[in-house]
Amino acid sequence: MERELAGREAGDRTFSLVTMGTALFTGVSMVVFGQVDPDPATRVIANILTGVGFLGAGMIVRGAGGVRGLTTAAGIWVMAAVGMAVGLGLYLVAGLTSVVVFVVFRSKQILDVRRMREPSS
């Protein structure tokens, strides 16, 4: 709520918490259910995705200036996937995806700074 009032989107802490929570739920469900019957574990994973979808939907705001928060919602969604990869023991996939996400978010900041420095015609 305080971020919405300030006009800011989700930050690093939000992304980190979503990733850690997803990893924890995925890992625990695989340990508890996965070795006996994988069906309940896959249902837990499906419900995690539903919950993350609600979080992402809460980040999308439509106002007079258009729609905001789509990139943040997509970032939360992909970081939940990273958390699932960690929870499933797919560390290389999680690491590489995290690097790509970082590059995507960072490149936007770099391009914005360059645009501000360019003289307008």
Backbone as CSV, one residue per row, in Angstrom:
resi,resn,N_x,N_y,N_z,CA_x,CA_y,CA_z,C_x,C_y,C_z
1,MET,0.822,-1.189,0.000,0.000,0.000,0.000,0.869,1.257,0.000
2,GLU,1.926,1.282,0.829,2.770,2.474,0.893,3.490,2.706,-0.425
3,ARG,3.826,1.632,-1.155,4.479,1.777,-2.459,3.499,2.354,-3.475
4,GLU,2.234,1.939,-3.387,1.216,2.448,-4.305,0.997,3.943,-4.081
5,LEU,0.941,4.356,-2.830,0.755,5.770,-2.520,1.939,6.600,-2.996
6,ALA,3.122,6.014,-2.938,4.315,6.722,-3.388,4.496,6.622,-4.898
7,GLY,3.652,5.847,-5.571,3.759,5.703,-7.019,4.877,4.776,-7.447
8,ARG,5.293,3.868,-6.568,6.393,2.954,-6.876,5.868,1.537,-6.988
9,GLU,6.622,0.733,-7.733,6.235,-0.662,-7.914,6.999,-1.528,-6.924
10,ALA,6.787,-2.837,-7.001,7.449,-3.770,-6.083,8.962,-3.675,-6.225
11,GLY,9.651,-3.871,-5.123,11.101,-3.758,-5.128,11.797,-5.085,-4.927
12,ASP,13.086,-4.995,-4.659,13.926,-6.182,-4.502,13.440,-7.088,-3.379
13,ARG,12.982,-6.501,-2.292,12.510,-7.331,-1.176,11.299,-8.162,-1.576
14,THR,10.398,-7.567,-2.338,9.221,-8.312,-2.796,9.638,-9.474,-3.680
15,PHE,10.522,-9.198,-4.642,10.993,-10.257,-5.538,11.694,-11.362,-4.749
16,SER,12.511,-10.971,-3.780,13.233,-11.960,-2.974,12.281,-12.816,-2.152
17,LEU,11.298,-12.182,-1.539,10.345,-12.933,-0.718,9.501,-13.888,-1.561
18,VAL,9.081,-13.452,-2.741,8.317,-14.337,-3.626,9.173,-15.529,-4.031
19,THR,10.428,-15.279,-4.376,11.325,-16.361,-4.787,11.568,-17.336,-3.642
20,MET,11.866,-16.812,-2.453,12.131,-17.695,-1.310,10.890,-18.483,-0.900
21,GLY,9.746,-17.821,-0.863,8.520,-18.516,-0.491,8.165,-19.616,-1.470
22,THR,8.312,-19.327,-2.746,8.020,-20.332,-3.763,8.982,-21.502,-3.661
23,ALA,10.262,-21.206,-3.451,11.252,-22.282,-3.295,10.915,-23.149,-2.086
24,LEU,10.544,-22.512,-0.997,10.217,-23.250,0.224,8.985,-24.139,0.032
25,PHE,7.911,-23.567,-0.483,6.699,-24.367,-0.708,6.951,-25.514,-1.681
26,THR,7.698,-25.242,-2.751,7.979,-26.288,-3.737,8.840,-27.382,-3.128
27,GLY,9.912,-26.993,-2.451,10.810,-27.979,-1.850,10.128,-28.828,-0.797
28,VAL,9.363,-28.178,0.067,8.666,-28.917,1.125,7.637,-29.871,0.520
29,SER,6.895,-29.409,-0.477,5.885,-30.294,-1.077,6.531,-31.483,-1.767
30,MET,7.705,-31.286,-2.362,8.392,-32.409,-3.009,8.915,-33.394,-1.970
31,VAL,9.398,-32.881,-0.849,9.901,-33.773,0.204,8.752,-34.533,0.856
32,VAL,7.673,-33.833,1.171,6.559,-34.462,1.870,5.777,-35.407,0.959
33,PHE,5.478,-34.958,-0.257,4.607,-35.743,-1.130,5.326,-36.406,-2.299
34,GLY,6.348,-35.758,-2.810,6.947,-36.159,-4.075,7.458,-37.576,-4.147
35,GLN,8.004,-38.089,-3.065,8.585,-39.427,-3.106,7.526,-40.514,-2.974
36,VAL,6.397,-40.192,-2.386,5.327,-41.176,-2.211,4.365,-41.119,-3.400
37,ASP,3.851,-39.931,-3.659,2.881,-39.732,-4.732,3.085,-38.321,-5.280
38,PRO,3.563,-38.179,-6.503,3.857,-36.841,-7.028,2.615,-35.990,-7.300
39,ASP,1.438,-36.588,-7.341,0.231,-35.831,-7.671,-0.055,-34.698,-6.686
40,PRO,-0.018,-34.925,-5.359,-0.252,-33.800,-4.437,0.806,-32.703,-4.576
41,ALA,2.040,-33.089,-4.859,3.098,-32.086,-5.017,2.814,-31.192,-6.218
42,THR,2.341,-31.771,-7.301,2.034,-30.950,-8.475,0.834,-30.041,-8.218
43,ARG,-0.089,-30.477,-7.379,-1.219,-29.603,-7.020,-0.746,-28.424,-6.178
44,VAL,0.204,-28.679,-5.278,0.766,-27.582,-4.484,1.429,-26.572,-5.407
45,ILE,2.200,-27.058,-6.365,2.879,-26.169,-7.311,1.853,-25.368,-8.118
46,ALA,0.790,-26.009,-8.564,-0.254,-25.301,-9.315,-0.900,-24.213,-8.465
47,ASN,-1.107,-24.493,-7.192,-1.706,-23.488,-6.307,-0.741,-22.352,-5.998
48,ILE,0.550,-22.647,-5.976,1.542,-21.577,-5.824,1.408,-20.610,-6.992
49,LEU,1.293,-21.156,-8.197,1.147,-20.308,-9.384,-0.113,-19.449,-9.311
50,THR,-1.180,-20.003,-8.781,-2.412,-19.231,-8.618,-2.189,-18.069,-7.653
51,GLY,-1.538,-18.348,-6.534,-1.248,-17.293,-5.564,-0.349,-16.214,-6.121
52,VAL,0.662,-16.620,-6.867,1.566,-15.649,-7.482,0.812,-14.828,-8.526
53,GLY,-0.127,-15.456,-9.208,-0.953,-14.717,-10.164,-1.742,-13.604,-9.495
54,PHE,-2.262,-13.878,-8.302,-2.976,-12.839,-7.555,-2.029,-11.714,-7.138
55,LEU,-0.824,-12.074,-6.715,0.161,-11.040,-6.370,0.464,-10.165,-7.577
56,GLY,0.705,-10.821,-8.704,1.003,-10.077,-9.928,-0.150,-9.185,-10.347
57,ALA,-1.369,-9.705,-10.253,-2.541,-8.902,-10.622,-2.663,-7.674,-9.727
58,GLY,-2.271,-7.817,-8.471,-2.310,-6.684,-7.559,-1.293,-5.605,-7.893
59,MET,-0.283,-5.948,-8.670,0.741,-4.980,-9.058,0.319,-4.149,-10.271
60,ILE,-0.669,-4.626,-11.014,-1.086,-3.943,-12.238,-2.115,-2.880,-11.879
61,VAL,-1.828,-1.643,-12.270,-2.686,-0.514,-11.951,-3.056,0.185,-13.253
62,ARG,-4.337,0.441,-13.419,-4.791,1.171,-14.600,-5.244,2.547,-14.152
63,GLY,-4.657,3.543,-14.762,-5.008,4.904,-14.400,-5.138,5.763,-15.631
64,ALA,-5.196,7.070,-15.399,-5.347,8.010,-16.508,-4.146,7.955,-17.447
65,GLY,-2.989,7.642,-16.904,-1.779,7.588,-17.717,-1.573,6.254,-18.401
66,GLY,-2.524,5.353,-18.292,-2.393,4.038,-18.918,-2.212,2.950,-17.873
67,VAL,-1.747,1.818,-18.338,-1.555,0.660,-17.464,-0.120,0.661,-16.960
68,ARG,0.036,0.482,-15.652,1.364,0.410,-15.042,1.481,-0.883,-14.266
69,GLY,2.697,-1.356,-14.118,2.952,-2.511,-13.277,3.045,-3.834,-14.008
70,LEU,2.906,-3.826,-15.330,2.979,-5.084,-16.071,4.354,-5.723,-15.956
71,THR,5.399,-4.915,-16.052,6.754,-5.454,-15.947,6.998,-6.010,-14.552
72,THR,6.512,-5.320,-13.542,6.651,-5.812,-12.175,5.910,-7.129,-11.995
73,ALA,4.694,-7.212,-12.522,3.920,-8.453,-12.424,4.636,-9.592,-13.136
74,ALA,5.183,-9.313,-14.311,5.926,-10.343,-15.043,7.186,-10.738,-14.288
75,GLY,7.827,-9.760,-13.653,9.016,-10.055,-12.855,8.698,-10.949,-11.670
76,ILE,7.589,-10.686,-11.004,7.172,-11.535,-9.885,6.884,-12.947,-10.382
77,TRP,6.232,-13.048,-11.519,5.889,-14.353,-12.097,7.148,-15.155,-12.421
78,VAL,8.115,-14.509,-13.075,9.328,-15.242,-13.457,10.189,-15.558,-12.236
79,MET,10.192,-14.697,-11.226,10.965,-15.007,-10.026,10.311,-16.124,-9.219
80,ALA,8.998,-16.266,-9.317,8.343,-17.429,-8.715,8.799,-18.698,-9.423
81,ALA,8.961,-18.619,-10.740,9.473,-19.771,-11.490,10.902,-20.093,-11.071
82,VAL,11.698,-19.065,-10.802,13.063,-19.281,-10.304,13.003,-19.987,-8.951
83,GLY,12.103,-19.546,-8.087,11.939,-20.198,-6.792,11.536,-21.654,-6.931
84,MET,10.651,-21.933,-7.878,10.268,-23.331,-8.119,11.454,-24.148,-8.594
85,ALA,12.252,-23.563,-9.475,13.440,-24.271,-9.957,14.380,-24.591,-8.799
86,VAL,14.567,-23.643,-7.892,15.404,-23.888,-6.714,14.791,-24.987,-5.856
87,GLY,13.489,-24.900,-5.620,12.806,-25.906,-4.808,12.885,-27.304,-5.398
88,LEU,12.995,-27.382,-6.721,13.106,-28.676,-7.398,14.557,-29.116,-7.588
89,GLY,15.499,-28.281,-7.125,16.914,-28.627,-7.239,17.531,-28.283,-8.582
90,LEU,16.870,-27.468,-9.385,17.385,-27.069,-10.698,18.148,-25.745,-10.560
91,TYR,19.275,-25.810,-9.875,20.008,-24.598,-9.514,20.595,-23.869,-10.713
92,LEU,21.081,-24.588,-11.707,21.657,-23.942,-12.887,20.583,-23.158,-13.641
93,VAL,19.433,-23.767,-13.822,18.316,-23.084,-14.491,17.922,-21.837,-13.703
94,ALA,17.825,-21.970,-12.389,17.453,-20.835,-11.542,18.489,-19.720,-11.635
95,GLY,19.756,-20.082,-11.586,20.817,-19.081,-11.657,20.855,-18.356,-12.987
96,LEU,20.775,-19.106,-14.072,20.807,-18.487,-15.399,19.590,-17.593,-15.623
97,THR,18.439,-18.041,-15.189,17.231,-17.229,-15.334,17.338,-15.951,-14.511
98,SER,17.888,-16.049,-13.319,18.070,-14.858,-12.478,18.979,-13.846,-13.151
99,VAL,20.037,-14.325,-13.782,20.953,-13.427,-14.494,20.226,-12.730,-15.641
100,VAL,19.447,-13.476,-16.402,18.703,-12.884,-17.519,17.707,-11.840,-17.011
101,VAL,17.005,-12.149,-15.932,16.048,-11.191,-15.362,16.776,-9.927,-14.920
102,PHE,17.916,-10.084,-14.274,18.699,-8.928,-13.836,19.096,-8.072,-15.034
103,VAL,19.575,-8.706,-16.094,19.992,-7.971,-17.296,18.803,-7.226,-17.908
104,VAL,17.653,-7.877,-17.971,16.464,-7.232,-18.545,16.078,-5.997,-17.734
105,PHE,16.013,-6.123,-16.416,15.644,-4.978,-15.587,16.714,-3.889,-15.623
106,ARG,17.963,-4.281,-15.602,19.058,-3.306,-15.603,19.151,-2.577,-16.940
107,SER,18.924,-3.282,-18.040,19.025,-2.646,-19.354,17.992,-1.534,-19.497
108,LYS,16.840,-1.697,-18.930,15.812,-0.650,-18.965,16.307,0.597,-18.245
109,GLN,16.946,0.421,-17.109,17.477,1.568,-16.368,18.563,2.275,-17.169
110,ILE,19.439,1.510,-17.797,20.526,2.097,-18.587,19.961,2.879,-19.764
111,LEU,18.982,2.309,-20.457,18.368,3.001,-21.593,17.653,4.268,-21.155
112,ASP,16.985,4.243,-20.016,16.304,5.436,-19.514,17.294,6.552,-19.210
113,VAL,18.433,6.216,-18.616,19.458,7.217,-18.309,20.005,7.809,-19.600
114,ARG,20.259,6.977,-20.587,20.773,7.477,-21.872,19.765,8.394,-22.552
115,ARG,18.494,8.052,-22.492,17.460,8.891,-23.112,17.389,10.256,-22.442
116,MET,17.566,10.288,-21.128,17.508,11.561,-20.408,18.707,12.434,-20.745
117,ARG,19.838,11.830,-21.057,21.048,12.595,-21.368,21.042,13.137,-22.792
118,GLU,20.307,12.494,-23.701,20.279,12.934,-25.096,19.523,14.253,-25.204
119,PRO,20.093,15.181,-25.992,19.363,16.442,-26.190,18.130,16.196,-27.057
120,SER,17.045,16.864,-26.712,15.828,16.700,-27.510,15.911,17.572,-28.752
121,SER,15.319,17.079,-29.838,15.390,17.816,-31.102,14.249,18.768,-31.257
